[in-house]
């Protein structure tokens, strides 16, 4: 009777099973490696029923996720349930299923210990409650990390060897090429190849990326549309300065392949002649020497990360240009920067004007810590930006109408009033107090929400 009473009072150990596979290959099978890992773990938990072990019904399966980091959805759910007190033990098939990184594993073990959660490996028996068990665990993890690094090195060596032979390594082919599924080589798509040749000629004629982007937009030309092996269609994206520059500097079009800093002769045919390609690269180099581009380095704006273009929903970034000894700061719509001034009606706005006006409107709700008694202007740009981000969630500027819309953070919408308004709604506020002179487009209407 005493033994029976003791078994009845045995506390239940809630066990969560975690499984992982680095690639998604084979996961569509009726019985895959994740199922095999779970089956082995369930059998181990069943053998420990005398100790009160019970298997939780929740599945924590990460199929197609590497163990080199912890960016895995099922692992995130597992850690959240541990912190919520729903789990007493974590069971895995092998240690490296949880992590192949010694640093990540050590951090997870700290979480396990903090919430008194045991860790069990079905095929590698050790007890983390003893110093010898922890030593064995660290040795196993060191070998797991060593194995991962060796696999990475072998993969890089294989890719380098394939590139030296001019082979295509996979992925989405460049515009102008398709993939022969049998030979896994690039073959020319003649319709797209004609577009590529025309794009190179347009750049030589117009002499700049933005005019070419605008021309391609009027023609309705887009980047590569591709259907992968799973019949998932990847639609072609409109051209902008970034992907157009990549196209015009891609050595694939000369019949070559690039790996890291080395260029090798490819197995595929060229679409653009070496002469045209070199002319385009020379024009790029000339434009870089002669054209003064807006700069952002070392010039942070108070509204960085807060200001958006209401016309196209794109972020507006802070930049400047110089004329003589004077520097003119402004915020530029990223869509207009990538696709040309016709890409967005908002374009740009004077940084000084919009920063001063926004800070004036919300200054009463800003707290700057121990230095709050100092004048606002005495704080650095970084301090002003940090203080403003605590109050303002988002600022939308519409260059079509000149409207400015400030959305406060949830806390300040509930607890604070700006200029006496209830911040849960939108109200028009006159901007007559704003500076009259502006280098760019003025704004005339302010709304809070």
NORVEN-V841299 format. One record per backbone hydrogen bond with DSSP energy under -1.0 kcal/mol. CO is the residue of the C=O (numbers start at 1). NH is the residue of the N-H. E is the energy in kcal/mol with one decimal. If there is no record, write none. Layout:
co:CO nh:NH e:E
co:CO nh:NH e:E
This chain:
co:1 nh:5 e:-2.4
co:2 nh:6 e:-2.2
co:3 nh:7 e:-2.2
co:4 nh:8 e:-2.0
co:5 nh:9 e:-1.4
co:7 nh:10 e:-1.1
co:13 nh:54 e:-2.7
co:14 nh:88 e:-2.6
co:14 nh:89 e:-1.9
co:15 nh:56 e:-2.9
co:16 nh:91 e:-2.9
co:19 nh:62 e:-2.3
co:21 nh:64 e:-2.0
co:21 nh:65 e:-1.8
co:24 nh:27 e:-1.7
co:26 nh:29 e:-1.3
co:32 nh:36 e:-2.0
co:33 nh:37 e:-2.4
co:34 nh:38 e:-2.2
co:35 nh:39 e:-2.5
co:36 nh:40 e:-2.1
co:37 nh:41 e:-2.0
co:38 nh:42 e:-2.8
co:39 nh:43 e:-2.1
co:40 nh:44 e:-1.8
co:41 nh:45 e:-2.5
co:42 nh:46 e:-2.3
co:43 nh:47 e:-1.5
co:45 nh:48 e:-1.2
co:46 nh:49 e:-1.3
co:48 nh:51 e:-1.7
co:48 nh:53 e:-1.5
co:49 nh:52 e:-2.1
co:52 nh:13 e:-3.0
co:54 nh:15 e:-3.0
co:60 nh:19 e:-2.3
co:62 nh:21 e:-2.2
co:67 nh:100 e:-2.8
co:70 nh:72 e:-2.1
co:72 nh:76 e:-2.2
co:73 nh:77 e:-2.0
co:74 nh:78 e:-2.3
co:75 nh:79 e:-2.6
co:76 nh:80 e:-2.1
co:77 nh:81 e:-2.4
co:78 nh:82 e:-2.0
co:79 nh:83 e:-2.2
co:80 nh:84 e:-1.4
co:81 nh:86 e:-2.6
co:82 nh:85 e:-1.5
co:88 nh:118 e:-2.5
co:89 nh:16 e:-2.8
co:90 nh:120 e:-2.8
co:91 nh:18 e:-2.2
co:92 nh:122 e:-2.7
co:93 nh:123 e:-1.9
co:94 nh:97 e:-1.5
co:95 nh:98 e:-1.4
co:95 nh:99 e:-1.3
co:101 nh:105 e:-2.5
co:102 nh:106 e:-2.2
co:103 nh:107 e:-1.9
co:104 nh:108 e:-2.2
co:105 nh:109 e:-2.5
co:106 nh:110 e:-1.7
co:107 nh:111 e:-1.6
co:108 nh:112 e:-2.5
co:109 nh:113 e:-2.7
co:110 nh:114 e:-2.2
co:111 nh:115 e:-1.8
co:112 nh:117 e:-3.2
co:113 nh:116 e:-1.1
co:118 nh:90 e:-2.6
co:120 nh:92 e:-2.5
co:127 nh:130 e:-1.7
co:130 nh:134 e:-2.0
co:131 nh:135 e:-1.9
co:132 nh:136 e:-2.3
co:133 nh:137 e:-2.2
co:134 nh:138 e:-2.2
co:135 nh:139 e:-2.2
co:136 nh:140 e:-2.5
co:137 nh:141 e:-2.3
co:138 nh:142 e:-2.2
co:139 nh:143 e:-2.1
co:140 nh:144 e:-2.0
co:141 nh:145 e:-2.6
co:142 nh:146 e:-2.3
co:143 nh:147 e:-2.4
co:144 nh:148 e:-2.0
co:145 nh:149 e:-2.3
co:146 nh:150 e:-2.1
co:147 nh:151 e:-2.3
co:148 nh:152 e:-2.1
co:149 nh:153 e:-2.2
co:150 nh:154 e:-2.4
co:151 nh:155 e:-2.2
co:152 nh:156 e:-2.4
co:153 nh:157 e:-2.4
co:154 nh:158 e:-2.2
co:155 nh:159 e:-2.4
co:156 nh:160 e:-2.5
co:157 nh:161 e:-2.3
co:158 nh:162 e:-2.2
co:159 nh:163 e:-2.3
co:160 nh:164 e:-2.2
co:162 nh:167 e:-2.4
co:163 nh:166 e:-2.0
co:166 nh:267 e:-2.4
co:174 nh:177 e:-2.1
co:176 nh:189 e:-2.4
co:178 nh:187 e:-2.7
co:180 nh:184 e:-2.5
co:185 nh:180 e:-2.8
co:187 nh:178 e:-3.1
co:189 nh:193 e:-2.9
co:190 nh:194 e:-1.7
co:191 nh:195 e:-1.1
co:192 nh:196 e:-2.3
co:193 nh:197 e:-2.4
co:194 nh:198 e:-1.8
co:195 nh:199 e:-2.3
co:196 nh:200 e:-2.1
co:197 nh:201 e:-1.9
co:198 nh:202 e:-2.4
co:199 nh:203 e:-2.0
co:200 nh:204 e:-1.7
co:201 nh:205 e:-1.9
co:202 nh:206 e:-3.3
co:203 nh:207 e:-2.4
co:208 nh:212 e:-1.1
co:209 nh:213 e:-2.6
co:210 nh:214 e:-2.5
co:211 nh:215 e:-2.0
co:212 nh:216 e:-2.7
co:213 nh:217 e:-2.2
co:214 nh:218 e:-1.9
co:215 nh:219 e:-1.5
co:216 nh:220 e:-1.0
co:216 nh:221 e:-2.0
co:226 nh:234 e:-4.0
co:228 nh:231 e:-2.0
co:232 nh:228 e:-2.0
co:234 nh:226 e:-2.4
co:237 nh:223 e:-2.7
co:240 nh:244 e:-2.1
co:241 nh:245 e:-2.0
co:242 nh:246 e:-1.9
co:243 nh:247 e:-1.9
co:244 nh:248 e:-2.5
co:245 nh:249 e:-1.1
co:247 nh:250 e:-1.1
co:250 nh:253 e:-1.3
co:251 nh:254 e:-1.6
co:251 nh:256 e:-1.6
co:252 nh:255 e:-1.9
co:253 nh:271 e:-2.0
co:253 nh:272 e:-2.7
co:255 nh:266 e:-2.6
co:257 nh:264 e:-3.0
co:259 nh:262 e:-2.3
co:262 nh:259 e:-2.6
co:264 nh:257 e:-2.8
co:273 nh:277 e:-2.3
co:274 nh:278 e:-2.4
co:275 nh:279 e:-2.0
co:276 nh:280 e:-2.1
co:277 nh:281 e:-2.1
co:278 nh:282 e:-2.3
co:279 nh:283 e:-2.0
co:280 nh:284 e:-2.1
co:281 nh:285 e:-2.3
co:282 nh:286 e:-2.3
co:283 nh:287 e:-2.5
co:284 nh:288 e:-2.1
co:285 nh:289 e:-1.5
co:286 nh:290 e:-1.9
co:287 nh:291 e:-2.4
co:295 nh:320 e:-1.2
co:296 nh:299 e:-1.9
co:301 nh:304 e:-1.4
co:303 nh:306 e:-2.2
co:303 nh:307 e:-1.7
co:306 nh:395 e:-3.0
co:307 nh:316 e:-2.3
co:308 nh:397 e:-2.7
co:309 nh:313 e:-1.9
co:314 nh:309 e:-3.3
co:315 nh:334 e:-2.2
co:317 nh:332 e:-2.6
co:319 nh:330 e:-2.4
co:320 nh:295 e:-2.1
co:321 nh:328 e:-3.3
co:323 nh:326 e:-1.7
co:326 nh:323 e:-2.5
co:328 nh:321 e:-2.1
co:329 nh:351 e:-1.6
co:330 nh:319 e:-2.4
co:331 nh:349 e:-1.8
co:332 nh:317 e:-2.2
co:333 nh:337 e:-2.1
co:334 nh:338 e:-1.9
co:335 nh:339 e:-2.7
co:336 nh:340 e:-1.3
co:338 nh:241 e:-1.7
co:340 nh:343 e:-2.2
co:347 nh:333 e:-3.2
co:349 nh:331 e:-2.7
co:350 nh:354 e:-1.8
co:351 nh:355 e:-2.4
co:352 nh:356 e:-2.2
co:353 nh:357 e:-2.0
co:354 nh:358 e:-2.3
co:355 nh:359 e:-2.4
co:356 nh:360 e:-1.9
co:357 nh:361 e:-1.9
co:358 nh:362 e:-1.8
co:362 nh:365 e:-1.7
co:363 nh:366 e:-1.0
co:368 nh:371 e:-1.2
co:369 nh:372 e:-1.8
co:371 nh:374 e:-1.8
co:375 nh:378 e:-1.5
co:376 nh:379 e:-1.4
co:380 nh:384 e:-2.6
co:381 nh:385 e:-2.7
co:382 nh:386 e:-2.3
co:383 nh:387 e:-2.4
co:384 nh:388 e:-2.6
co:385 nh:389 e:-2.1
co:388 nh:391 e:-1.2
co:388 nh:392 e:-3.2
co:391 nh:409 e:-2.9
co:394 nh:407 e:-3.2
co:395 nh:308 e:-3.0
co:396 nh:405 e:-2.7
co:397 nh:310 e:-2.6
co:398 nh:402 e:-2.4
co:402 nh:444 e:-1.9
co:402 nh:445 e:-1.3
co:403 nh:398 e:-2.6
co:404 nh:447 e:-2.3
co:405 nh:396 e:-3.0
co:406 nh:449 e:-1.7
co:407 nh:393 e:-2.7
co:407 nh:394 e:-1.9
co:409 nh:413 e:-2.2
co:410 nh:414 e:-1.4
co:411 nh:415 e:-2.3
co:412 nh:416 e:-1.9
co:418 nh:421 e:-1.8
co:422 nh:425 e:-1.3
co:429 nh:446 e:-1.6
co:431 nh:434 e:-1.7
co:445 nh:404 e:-3.8
co:446 nh:429 e:-1.8
co:447 nh:406 e:-3.4
